[in-house]
Amino acid sequence: MAATTTAPVQEARIDPAVRKLAAVMIVGAAAGLLDTTIVNVAIKTIAYDLHASLTEVQWVMTGYLLSYAMVIPFTGWALARFGARRTWLFSLSLFLAGSIAAGAAWNIGSLITFRVVQGIGGGMLIPVFTTVLVQAAGGKSLGKLMATVSLPAVVVPILGPVVGGLIVANLDWRWIFYVNVPICTVGLLLALRYLPDQARQAGPSPRLDLLGIVLLSPAVAMLLYGLANAGGGRPGRRDVLVPLAAGVVLLGVFVARGLLRRRDAVRPVIDLRLFRVRSFAGASSLMFLSGLSMYGALFLLPLYYQQARGASVLAAGLLMAPQGIGSLLPRPWAGKLTDSLGPRPVALAGMLIAAAATVPFALAGTHTSYVLLCVVLVARGAGLSSANIAVMAGAFTGVPKASVPDASTATRIIQQIGGSFGTAVLAMILAGHTYQAAFWWSIGFTGLAVLPALFLPRQRG
């Protein structure tokens, strides 16, 4: 009897060495994630200071998210060739350099360029973070582990507008980027001291799938460019149809090539064979929709507070804080529930709560209580956070250990692409409709997540 009572406790406990590794790497990971949303509340200020239109300055966000996603395919190759420590230090150093350059930008073109550099550096941080911890844990207690791994991925982007609002209200907008300097410096020092110097993968390293990157990167960029242009009110224009058609063709070629290619030494950008694992296919679809819902709303909410309700930059940032608080609330128990009940019920409940909590914004008027909106934002953050933990655990359930790096890379690409589309789609909708209509669309996207959630495992393991 004693053996049966102690075994579950031992299984649920995360190794202290894995906890220490997570603490060391979270600092660097947080820096990259902070910049996915920190500029949201400062868009008007940046546009005015650099004499740019809102259409131009939008690419300060989109360019970062897109480059952030497109560099992720390099992660698995870099881990195999150079090891986790070297890859981590290089990525964090490049992100630091891009942050300094973005703070010193002299016009909108240079700022967008340096934001792309930031994205290249920051894009590999979370996949390396996830892969190192999942492999170090040996596949045990994935629910609890994902509660740790997904913490910066969920909380930091939500807190970005708060930090951005505080900086813009009290300092120059350039400090939005300079704030990364101390964070990255601490992250580099911790990594140099505590991150193990893992040996590179034994045997020949997989070749990088350059053709896959050449197909996928412009495919997504063309689709986003076409969607951005469609917001002008005439979706039949050539600058809308041509890039959309080109994006669809390139994406189709990418998928066809991935399905027809034979297994070889080239590590694919996204290993489409992983989608044969039912749980991974469902989790990937959920990651896209959760990224669309989270980043789309993070773009929409600060604008709503500033333009529809007349709030200041600082007030808009602070009014986003309840969602960050809400994302922290389920951390102690969401991982435990995922381990005990399975990812499916936790993800379903989380996405339904997030969708329901967005409804008051779609019904809000100019005098709707801020208290009510803050309360529902807490619920929205809790729902998204719970779902994200369950989805990440479900994505790795049933995936062979050797394929964990590919699975980690794929899920991060899909979520960031979802975030890019969320910003572009809601910006397009907002250009021709009201905030209420945009919020209803956001609710619809969140509700769609119910369908792929049904493909997640019902039971643990």
Protein Blocks (a to p, Z undefined) as FASTA:
>chain_A
ZZmmmmmmmmmpccfklmmmmmmmmmmmmmmmmmmmmmmmmmmmmmmmnopafklmmmmm
mmmmmmmmmmmmmmmmmmmmnojklmmmmmmmmmmmmmmmmmmpcbfklmmmmmmmmmmm
mmmmmmmmmmmmmmmnnopakllmmmmmmmmmmmmmmmmmmmmmmmmmmmcfklmmmmmm
mmmmmmmmmmmmmmccddddehjdddddfklmmmmmmmmmmmmmmmmmmmnopakbmklm
mmmmmmmmmmmmmmmmmmmpccdfbdcfbdcklmmpmklmmmmmmmmmmmmmmmmmmmmm
mmmmmmmnopafklmmmmmmmmmmmmmmmmmmmmmmmmmnopklmmmmmmmmmmmmmmmm
mmpcfklcfklmmmmmmmmmmmmmmmmmmmmmmmmgopafklmmmmmmmmmmmmmmmmmm
mmmmmmmmmmmmcfklmmmmmmmmmmmmmmmmmmpcfbgZZ
